[in-house]
Amino acid sequence: MAYKNLDIGDPTFVDRIVKRFSLTVNVALKGRID
């Protein structure tokens, strides 16, 4: 686990960051294509 030494006890916290990041990337890519 790469997140173990970050001392985040909540795996959903990481999930939230990843989902938010990919959502932002998707919006940026869609804006670029249109």
C-alpha positions as CSV (number, residue, x, y, z in Angstrom):
1,M,0.0,0.0,0.0
2,A,1.5,3.3,-1.1
3,Y,-0.8,5.3,1.1
4,K,0.1,3.5,4.3
5,N,2.9,5.9,5.3
6,L,0.7,8.9,4.6
7,D,-1.2,7.9,7.7
8,I,-4.7,8.2,6.1
9,G,-6.9,5.9,8.1
10,D,-9.7,6.3,5.6
11,P,-9.4,4.6,2.1
12,T,-12.5,6.5,1.0
13,F,-10.6,9.7,1.4
14,V,-8.1,8.6,-1.2
15,D,-11.0,7.4,-3.4
16,R,-12.6,10.8,-3.2
17,I,-9.4,12.5,-4.3
18,V,-8.9,10.1,-7.2
19,K,-12.5,10.4,-8.4
20,R,-12.4,14.2,-8.1
21,F,-9.1,14.3,-10.0
22,S,-10.4,12.1,-12.9
23,L,-13.6,14.1,-13.1
24,T,-11.6,17.3,-13.5
25,V,-9.4,15.7,-16.2
26,N,-12.5,14.4,-18.0
27,V,-14.1,17.9,-18.0
28,A,-10.9,19.5,-19.2
29,L,-10.5,16.9,-22.0
30,K,-14.2,17.3,-23.1
31,G,-13.8,21.1,-23.1
32,R,-10.7,20.7,-25.3
33,I,-12.4,18.3,-27.8
34,D,-15.4,20.6,-28.2
